[in-house]
Amino acid sequence: MRFAFRFRPVALIAALIVALIGILLGNWQQDRAAYKTDLQARQLARAAEPPFNLDPNIAASPDLEFRRVRVHGEFIAGWPVLLANRPRGSQSGFYLAMPFKIAGADEHVLVLRGWLPRQAEFDKLPTFATPAGPVTLEGRLVLSAGKVMELGDGPPLAPGAAVQNLTPQALAQASGLRLLPFLVQQTLPATPADLMARDWPLPEAGIDKHRGYAFQWYALAALALLFYVMTGFRRGSRTTR
């Protein structure tokens, strides 16, 4: 039995296209893993720094993200907003966001107070307690509350609304409050009266997932070329007597 390889230009081009797509997508996943690895290193380094007192004149900067902050003031209890589709483990729930007036200033900062579980009744929102009067918060400065997929227009932004996504700019426009262009994730442990959790998900979560996806895309590229070679030998086989 003699085997001969038959060159097939159309099949070769198709295999090369699939391999190129696999390599490009694999590289993209590797870049995402590298970005999140760097993000993890920056977060750990900044979390180790002592907290600083939040200045209402501070400008939003990537260099400040994940820094620990301390702020004194009081919550605007009349403007709670719930961010929907924020699971904690296998349980669905909300992030509670609320503006916080900085003591001695006209500015407010949007505080992510914690996580609340979704009630059994789908249309029933969770209950929570808000401390009255001046309090001192400690938290982590973040530039975004995280974004989830949103189909269509959500409900109008109003006190007590449950929305998919929220920015300080949108809340400032709806409420008329002067809000700083970043948020604070409250990090002090929740008390029983809070009825909420504050174990915030880390932004670096998913590094291994990206690396796994990269391996799959690289494997697809290799298989496309291997398939072309193997089928070329099979189709080019000849039998002699």
N, C-alpha and C positions, 0 to 999 in steps of 0.2 A: 504494500500500500504506500502511495506517495502523496504527500501533502504539498499543496502549493497555495501561496497567499495571493488573493486577487485584490488589486487596488481598486477601491470604490470611492471616487471623489465626493459624491453627494453624502455618503455615509460618514466619510472622514470629516467633512465640514460640519455635519450635524453633531458628531462626537466632540469636535473641537469647541463648538458653541456651548454645548452642555458643560464641558470641562471648564471653559472660561467663566461661565456663570457660576459654577460651583466654587471656583477659586476666588472670584470677586466677592461672593456672599460669605465665604469662609473668612476672607480678609476683613470684611466689614464686622463680622461677629468677633474676630480677634481684636479689632480696634475698640469695640464696645467693652470687651473684657478689660482691655488696657485702661480705658477711660475710667471705668468703675474701680479698678485697682488703685489708680491715682486718687480718685475721689475718696476711697476708703482711707488712704494714707493721710490725705489732707484733713479728713474729718477727725481721725484719731489724734493727729497733732494739735488741732485747734481745740478739741474737747479737753485736752490736758492742760490748756492754758487757763489761768484764773478768770472768773467772770468779770466783765466790765459793766459799769453803769450805763444804761442806754441813754444816749444824748438825743433829744428830739431833732437836732440839726444834723444828725449823721446821715450820710448818703449811702444808698445801697451799693454794695461792692462785693464781687466774688471773693475778695480777700477776707471778708467778714463772715461769709457763710459758714455755718456750723460752730461759730464762736459762742461760748456761753455768755449770757447777758443777765443783768438784774435790772428790774424796772419797778418803780413805786408809783401807784396811782389807784384807779378803781375801774371796774368793769362797767360798760354801758349795758345794763341788764336788759334794756328794751330792744337790743339789736342782735339777738342770737341768730346764727345761720348754721344749718346742718349740711355737711358735705356727704352726699350719699355714695353708695358703692365703695365703701372703705372697709374691706374685710379685715378681721383679726384672726389669723389661723383659718379655721373652717367656718367661722361665724361671721355673718354679714352685719354691717353696722354703719355708723356715721362718725365723722369728726365734728366736734363742736367748735365753731369759730365765733369769736366775740370781740368787738372793739374794746380797747383798754385805754382810758384817758391817762396820759402821763402827768404826774403831779407837777404843778407849777408851769404847765405849758398848755397851749391850745391843741397840740397834736395828739393823735391817737396811734396806737399800734394794734394790728390785727393779731390776736392771740389764738392759737390752736390749743384749746383747753384740754382735749383728751378725746378718747374713743368711747362711744356709747353703742350698746347692742341694739339691733333692730327688734322691735316688739313682734309678738306672734301675729297680731293684727297688722296687715300690710300697711294700712293707711294711718296707723297710730304712731306718732313720733315719741321717742324716748323722753323721759323726764330727767331733769338735772337741777342741781342747786347752784346758785350764784352767790359768792360772798358779798355782803353789803359793806360799803365803806372802803376806806383806803386799805390796800394790801400791797405786799411786796412779792413780786413774782421772780422766779428764776427759770430760765429756759434756754433754748438754742435758736439762734437767728438763722432763718432759712429764707430763700428768695422766692419760694413757691410752695403751695400746699400740695403739689402733685396734681397731675392731670389724668383724668379718666376719659374713656370714649363717651361721647355725647351725641345722641341721635336727635336731630331736630332742635327746636328752641325749648329751653327749659322754662320753668315757672318764673314769673317776675321776681326780682330780688326784693324781698320784704322781710321784716322781722319774723323769725320762726320758719322761714322757707327752707325746704330741703332741695338743694341744687347739686348738680354734678361737679361743677368747678367754680372756683371763686378766686378773685384777685383783690388786693387792696384797692386798686383803682376802681373796680366795679362797685365795691361796697362804698367807697367814698362818694361816687356819683349818685348812688341810690339813697344814701343816708344823709348826705350833706356834711359829714364829718371830715376833718382833715386827718388823713391816714398816711403814715410813713410807707414807702414803697417796698416793704418786706414784711415778714411775719415772724412771730416768736412761737416756737413749740414749747409749751410749758412742760418742764421736766421734773419738778418736785413730785414726789410720790403722791398719788391721790389719797384723800382721806375718805372714810366711809360716807361722809356727807356729800362728796363729789359724785359718787355713783359712776365713775368713769375710770378708764385705764389710760396710762401714759407711757406704755412701752412702744415708742414710735418705731416703725420699721426703718431699718438702715438703708440708705440709698445705694450702698454697694451690693445689696442682695441680688443674686442672679449672675455673679461672675462665672461660677461653674456652669451655669446654664448656657451662657454665651460660648464658653469654650467647647461645651458639648455640641452645640449647633455648628460651630466652626468645623469640628471633626467630621460631622455628618456631611457638610457641604464639600469638604476636601475628599471624603470617601466617594461621594457622588461623582466628582470630577475624575477620580482614578477609575471608577467602575465604567464610566462612559468610554474612556480610552481602551480599557481592558476588553469591554464588550465588542468594540469595533475590531480589535485584533483577533479575538477568538472566533467571532462570526466570519471574519475574512478567511481564516484557515479552514473552517468547516465548509464554507461554500466553495472553496477552491480545492477541495480534496478530490483526488482521482484514484480509481482502483484499477490495477493492471493484473493480467493473468499471465 
